[in-house]
Amino acid sequence: MFLAGCAGEEARLEPRPKLVDATVTAAAAAALPGDGAAAAQPPASSPTPVATPVPTATPTPTATPTPRVPLRELAGQLVVTAVRRGTNPSAALLRDVRLGRVSGVIVADTSARDARPLTRALQAAATAGKRPPALVAIDQEGGAVRRVTNAEPVRSARSLGRGHATTTEAVAHSAGCDLRRGGITLDLAPVADAASAPSGFIAHYDRAFATSSDAAAPHVAAFVRGLHEGGVGATLKHFPGLGSATVNTDLNTRATTADPGSTAAFAAGIQAGADSVMVSSATYASGAFATGLPAVLSADVIGRLRGLGFNGVVVTDDLDAPGPSVDPRFANAAVRAVAAGVDLLLFVDTTGRAAAKAREALVDGVQRGVLSRDRLVDAYRRVTALKSAQASLPARCG
């Protein structure tokens, strides 16, 4: 994404309840980055990876049965498109939000003041169509990846990681308040990777709190709590970790990356109440996550994430980035990712065409019987529960 956000883009609050346990009522349903770094130093002839058996299907959330939402709207709530500078969303985007054909947007390079008219227009369109609130996401990690120019964090994760976690929480609290004022509902942060490779792109941009997952864990949890106190949702990225990657997966998904090792920082963020987790587009050469597939297309990898106790929204990195776009393994990625257990598909494409294509691919997949409608309903419930939780999240801001 852009510079290095999602994978390539670059106070205390009690843990929030698991979103999938939230009841999705009929009224709510009716009303209601780049990241990519996968690098590698694969052996000349990589051995066939063997993955430990794990659950291969995302558990269905416990909730009141979802009303018979039209198929195209089910699919639409699973895709996110992009908007860049400016305050006037296109008529086409507002129409799609009003009709429930897109879940929301990722915003880039703006200010809280400039973002507000855009976010108000998006939410007004959702309300007019009696759809779920629009999801408004941004990459606001701090340091090199800071899309809202006049908002915290100014310091990088590496800088914050050298101090106490209470400082990280306070800075994230300020960031949440800044983003909330602009109408942003979800921060695609914090990075829960460990910068284990000094030459890796995560380390290069100072995007990780520490070089080990155990050391990063308290800061990741603190960042999640701080964002929540500011009234904004948090996204952990890039599961199972990109700290050992030397190539940005937004640019190259064909190279493999080394075993990410411990996922302690992800577990800490989940325990703190993270709303969503971004799964990387990397393929791992060894270790428990070496499935032979990009992580985001692997039911084994997503099953392991669920095994950490995460019941929230699983989101992709930018599927419209150059890396996935030219990698044949990402053919029909929207259908394959959702089938593997992904709930939300991210496309950093300001034309809206990539998101529309993905939505129609999901519709076609269900109609042809290669993707179950139940899987879409499961993802829809998670996404709309996330939106409802964000809409009701109180902001403790001055």
RONU-756114 format. One line per field, with one value per residue (C-alpha): residue number from 1; residue in one letter; x, y, z. Coordinates in steps of 0.1 Angstrom, whole numbers, padded with zeros to 4 digits. Layout:
// RONU-756114
fidren = (NUM:...)
pake = (A:...)
x = (X:...)
y = (Y:...)
z = (Z:...)
END
This chain:
// RONU-756114
fidren = (1:2:3:4:5:6:7:8:9:10:11:12:13:14:15:16:17:18:19:20:21:22:23:24:25:26:27:28:29:30:31:32:33:34:35:36:37:38:39:40:41:42:43:44:45:46:47:48:49:50:51:52:53:54:55:56:57:58:59:60:61:62:63:64:65:66:67:68:69:70:71:72:73:74:75:76:77:78:79:80:81:82:83:84:85:86:87:88:89:90:91:92:93:94:95:96:97:98:99:100:101:102:103:104:105:106:107:108:109:110:111:112:113:114:115:116:117:118:119:120:121:122:123:124:125:126:127:128:129:130:131:132:133:134:135:136:137:138:139:140:141:142:143:144:145:146:147:148:149:150:151:152:153:154:155:156:157:158:159:160:161:162:163:164:165:166:167:168:169:170:171:172:173:174:175:176:177:178:179:180:181:182:183:184:185:186:187:188:189:190:191:192:193:194:195:196:197:198:199:200:201:202:203:204:205:206:207:208:209:210:211:212:213:214:215:216:217:218:219:220:221:222:223:224:225:226:227:228:229:230:231:232:233:234:235:236:237:238:239:240:241:242:243:244:245:246:247:248:249:250:251:252:253:254:255:256:257:258:259:260:261:262:263:264:265:266:267:268:269:270:271:272:273:274:275:276:277:278:279:280:281:282:283:284:285:286:287:288:289:290:291:292:293:294:295:296:297:298:299:300:301:302:303:304:305:306:307:308:309:310:311:312:313:314:315:316:317:318:319:320:321:322:323:324:325:326:327:328:329:330:331:332:333:334:335:336:337:338:339:340:341:342:343:344:345:346:347:348:349:350:351:352:353:354:355:356:357:358:359:360:361:362:363:364:365:366:367:368:369:370:371:372:373:374:375:376:377:378:379:380:381:382:383:384:385:386:387:388:389:390:391:392:393:394:395:396:397:398)
pake = (M:F:L:A:G:C:A:G:E:E:A:R:L:E:P:R:P:K:L:V:D:A:T:V:T:A:A:A:A:A:A:L:P:G:D:G:A:A:A:A:Q:P:P:A:S:S:P:T:P:V:A:T:P:V:P:T:A:T:P:T:P:T:A:T:P:T:P:R:V:P:L:R:E:L:A:G:Q:L:V:V:T:A:V:R:R:G:T:N:P:S:A:A:L:L:R:D:V:R:L:G:R:V:S:G:V:I:V:A:D:T:S:A:R:D:A:R:P:L:T:R:A:L:Q:A:A:A:T:A:G:K:R:P:P:A:L:V:A:I:D:Q:E:G:G:A:V:R:R:V:T:N:A:E:P:V:R:S:A:R:S:L:G:R:G:H:A:T:T:T:E:A:V:A:H:S:A:G:C:D:L:R:R:G:G:I:T:L:D:L:A:P:V:A:D:A:A:S:A:P:S:G:F:I:A:H:Y:D:R:A:F:A:T:S:S:D:A:A:A:P:H:V:A:A:F:V:R:G:L:H:E:G:G:V:G:A:T:L:K:H:F:P:G:L:G:S:A:T:V:N:T:D:L:N:T:R:A:T:T:A:D:P:G:S:T:A:A:F:A:A:G:I:Q:A:G:A:D:S:V:M:V:S:S:A:T:Y:A:S:G:A:F:A:T:G:L:P:A:V:L:S:A:D:V:I:G:R:L:R:G:L:G:F:N:G:V:V:V:T:D:D:L:D:A:P:G:P:S:V:D:P:R:F:A:N:A:A:V:R:A:V:A:A:G:V:D:L:L:L:F:V:D:T:T:G:R:A:A:A:K:A:R:E:A:L:V:D:G:V:Q:R:G:V:L:S:R:D:R:L:V:D:A:Y:R:R:V:T:A:L:K:S:A:Q:A:S:L:P:A:R:C:G)
x = (0000:0012:0046:0045:0012:-0010:0019:0034:0019:0034:-0051:-0066:-0096:-0110:-0108:-0138:-0161:-0156:-0175:-0188:-0207:-0227:-0263:-0270:-0306:-0328:-0329:-0291:-0287:-0312:-0297:-0266:-0020:0000:0017:0031:0063:0073:0108:0128:0159:0145:0169:0176:0152:0127:0114:0077:0064:0043:0017:0004:-0033:-0055:-0092:-0098:-0130:-0138:-0162:-0197:-0204:-0231:-0258:-0294:-0301:-0293:-0323:-0323:-0299:-0297:-0266:-0251:-0253:-0238:-0209:-0207:-0202:-0171:-0152:-0134:-0123:-0101:-0103:-0075:-0072:-0102:-0135:-0160:-0168:-0179:-0216:-0208:-0192:-0221:-0245:-0226:-0226:-0263:-0270:-0248:-0225:-0193:-0185:-0164:-0132:-0096:-0085:-0050:-0030:-0055:-0061:-0087:-0104:-0104:-0116:-0146:-0168:-0159:-0168:-0200:-0211:-0204:-0223:-0252:-0254:-0254:-0281:-0302:-0300:-0307:-0274:-0247:-0225:-0197:-0163:-0137:-0101:-0067:-0031:-0020:0009:0032:0066:0068:0033:0011:-0017:-0034:-0007:-0018:-0025:-0006:0014:0043:0069:0075:0067:0104:0108:0078:0090:0121:0100:0073:0040:0021:0035:0025:-0010:-0012:0001:-0024:-0052:-0043:-0042:-0076:-0091:-0075:-0089:-0123:-0126:-0121:-0147:-0122:-0136:-0108:-0070:-0050:-0025:-0006:0020:0024:0054:0088:0116:0137:0156:0177:0176:0139:0115:0096:0128:0139:0108:0109:0074:0078:0080:0108:0130:0112:0075:0076:0092:0067:0036:0030:0033:0009:-0017:-0012:-0017:-0050:-0062:-0052:-0071:-0102:-0101:-0100:-0130:-0114:-0110:-0076:-0062:-0032:-0009:0005:-0003:0016:0044:0065:0094:0117:0107:0132:0108:0076:0047:0028:0055:0065:0045:0065:0094:0091:0099:0114:0095:0080:0085:0065:0031:0031:0025:-0006:-0019:-0014:-0033:-0061:-0063:-0065:-0095:-0082:-0111:-0095:-0064:-0047:-0033:-0001:0002:0035:0043:0064:0093:0095:0079:0043:0029:0046:0015:0027:0002:0002:-0010:-0041:-0053:-0045:-0073:-0045:-0030:-0064:-0073:-0042:-0052:-0086:-0068:-0053:-0089:-0095:-0132:-0132:-0128:-0100:-0089:-0065:-0037:-0042:-0052:-0049:-0012:0013:0026:-0007:-0019:0008:0011:-0009:-0014:-0037:-0060:-0096:-0082:-0115:-0133:-0104:-0096:-0132:-0134:-0103:-0119:-0112:-0140:-0130:-0112:-0091:-0085:-0065:-0080:-0096:-0116:-0137:-0133:-0113:-0138:-0167:-0150:-0144:-0180:-0193:-0168:-0182:-0218:-0208:-0189:-0221:-0243:-0219:-0216:-0179:-0184:-0211:-0236:-0232:-0195:-0207:-0233:-0206:-0183:-0212:-0221:-0185:-0182:-0215:-0209:-0176:-0193:-0220:-0193:-0174:-0205:-0213:-0177:-0174:-0145:-0127:-0114:-0111)
y = (0000:0035:0036:0007:0006:-0025:-0047:-0024:0009:0018:0054:0020:0003:-0031:-0056:-0054:-0084:-0107:-0092:-0125:-0130:-0099:-0104:-0093:-0082:-0078:-0041:-0038:-0059:-0037:-0004:-0014:-0018:-0019:-0040:-0069:-0080:-0113:-0120:-0148:-0166:-0199:-0228:-0236:-0265:-0259:-0290:-0297:-0279:-0299:-0280:-0293:-0301:-0273:-0264:-0254:-0236:-0204:-0211:-0197:-0168:-0173:-0148:-0145:-0158:-0131:-0119:-0130:-0104:-0102:-0121:-0090:-0071:-0100:-0099:-0061:-0059:-0080:-0056:-0023:0002:0033:0071:0095:0132:0154:0157:0148:0111:0102:0097:0060:0054:0070:0049:0017:0025:0033:0000:-0020:-0030:-0019:-0022:0010:0027:0031:0067:0079:0111:0134:0155:0150:0182:0172:0137:0148:0159:0127:0104:0123:0119:0081:0076:0097:0074:0043:0057:0067:0032:0017:-0002:-0009:0021:0025:0012:0040:0027:0042:0033:0053:0034:0063:0073:0065:0052:0081:0089:0116:0142:0162:0132:0110:0088:0110:0087:0053:0020:0013:0046:0038:0003:0017:0032:0021:0006:0032:0058:0037:0035:0073:0081:0056:0072:0106:0090:0074:0108:0125:0098:0098:0135:0129:0102:0073:0041:0016:0020:-0006:-0007:-0017:-0038:-0069:-0082:-0086:-0069:-0101:-0094:-0062:-0059:-0065:-0038:-0038:-0030:-0005:0017:0012:-0003:-0029:-0022:-0047:-0074:-0102:-0110:-0113:-0078:-0063:-0079:-0053:-0024:-0041:-0046:-0010:0004:-0015:-0003:0033:0033:0019:0046:0072:0056:0038:0001:-0016:-0040:-0063:-0070:-0089:-0124:-0146:-0119:-0101:-0092:-0117:-0106:-0086:-0080:-0060:-0083:-0054:-0055:-0092:-0121:-0148:-0149:-0169:-0156:-0173:-0187:-0158:-0177:-0166:-0150:-0138:-0101:-0112:-0131:-0101:-0078:-0103:-0105:-0067:-0068:-0062:-0058:-0073:-0090:-0085:-0117:-0113:-0121:-0139:-0175:-0190:-0213:-0232:-0236:-0240:-0216:-0232:-0244:-0238:-0210:-0173:-0170:-0151:-0179:-0207:-0221:-0237:-0203:-0187:-0217:-0211:-0175:-0186:-0210:-0180:-0172:-0145:-0143:-0109:-0099:-0114:-0089:-0092:-0069:-0049:-0075:-0048:-0042:-0050:-0082:-0101:-0086:-0104:-0135:-0164:-0179:-0151:-0159:-0157:-0144:-0130:-0163:-0183:-0160:-0159:-0197:-0200:-0179:-0143:-0119:-0086:-0080:-0048:-0031:0001:0011:0045:0036:0011:-0014:-0039:-0040:-0043:-0072:-0090:-0085:-0100:-0129:-0137:-0136:-0158:-0182:-0188:-0191:-0217:-0236:-0231:-0209:-0214:-0188:-0197:-0186:-0152:-0150:-0158:-0131:-0106:-0112:-0105:-0074:-0059:-0068:-0049:-0019:-0019:-0021:0008:0029:0025:0027:0057:0081:0093:0125:0160)
z = (0000:-0007:0011:0034:0053:0056:0049:0026:0037:0062:0301:0305:0290:0299:0270:0247:0244:0215:0186:0173:0205:0197:0187:0152:0153:0123:0128:0130:0099:0081:0093:0091:0034:0021:0033:0020:0027:0021:0015:0015:0016:0004:-0002:-0038:-0035:-0008:0010:0009:0039:0064:0084:0117:0113:0125:0121:0085:0088:0106:0134:0129:0153:0179:0170:0162:0127:0101:0081:0045:0032:-0006:-0019:-0035:-0002:0017:-0007:-0007:0030:0026:0004:0011:-0016:-0013:-0014:-0015:-0010:-0011:0007:-0020:-0024:-0059:-0066:-0075:-0042:-0023:-0043:-0035:0002:0001:-0016:0007:-0022:-0005:0032:0035:0025:0034:0034:0026:0031:0047:0078:0105:0093:0056:0064:0083:0053:0035:0064:0071:0035:0037:0069:0056:0025:0047:0069:0038:0025:0059:0057:0083:0091:0066:0077:0075:0079:0077:0082:0112:0128:0135:0121:0083:0081:0092:0068:0089:0089:0119:0142:0166:0167:0155:0168:0152:0168:0173:0192:0214:0220:0236:0264:0287:0275:0294:0271:0241:0254:0260:0225:0210:0230:0215:0181:0186:0196:0166:0142:0158:0152:0115:0114:0111:0127:0123:0125:0105:0134:0154:0137:0158:0138:0155:0135:0136:0103:0106:0068:0066:0054:0087:0105:0078:0084:0122:0121:0149:0186:0192:0176:0195:0198:0236:0239:0215:0232:0260:0235:0210:0238:0250:0215:0212:0245:0237:0204:0221:0247:0219:0203:0174:0165:0162:0137:0144:0114:0096:0110:0115:0111:0084:0106:0089:0054:0033:0003:0006:-0004:-0019:-0045:-0046:-0032:-0051:-0028:0004:0039:0069:0098:0118:0150:0181:0178:0214:0203:0183:0213:0235:0211:0209:0246:0248:0225:0189:0165:0134:0123:0089:0075:0054:0017:0024:0018:0046:0038:0070:0104:0115:0089:0059:0040:0005:0000:0007:0043:0034:0012:0037:0059:0080:0088:0095:0116:0137:0142:0154:0177:0195:0206:0180:0170:0153:0117:0096:0069:0039:0030:-0003:-0029:-0056:-0049:-0077:-0060:-0057:-0090:-0110:-0090:-0106:-0071:-0063:-0092:-0080:-0046:-0034:-0035:-0022:0007:0019:0015:0036:0064:0056:0064:0048:0015:0011:-0022:-0023:-0057:-0059:-0090:-0071:-0099:-0080:-0051:-0075:-0094:-0061:-0050:-0082:-0080:-0045:-0059:-0088:-0065:-0044:-0075:-0090:-0057:-0052:-0022:0004:0012:0049:0047:0035:0062:0088:0075:0072:0108:0119:0099:0109:0145:0142:0128:0155:0182:0166:0163:0200:0213:0237:0231:0263:0247:0261)
END
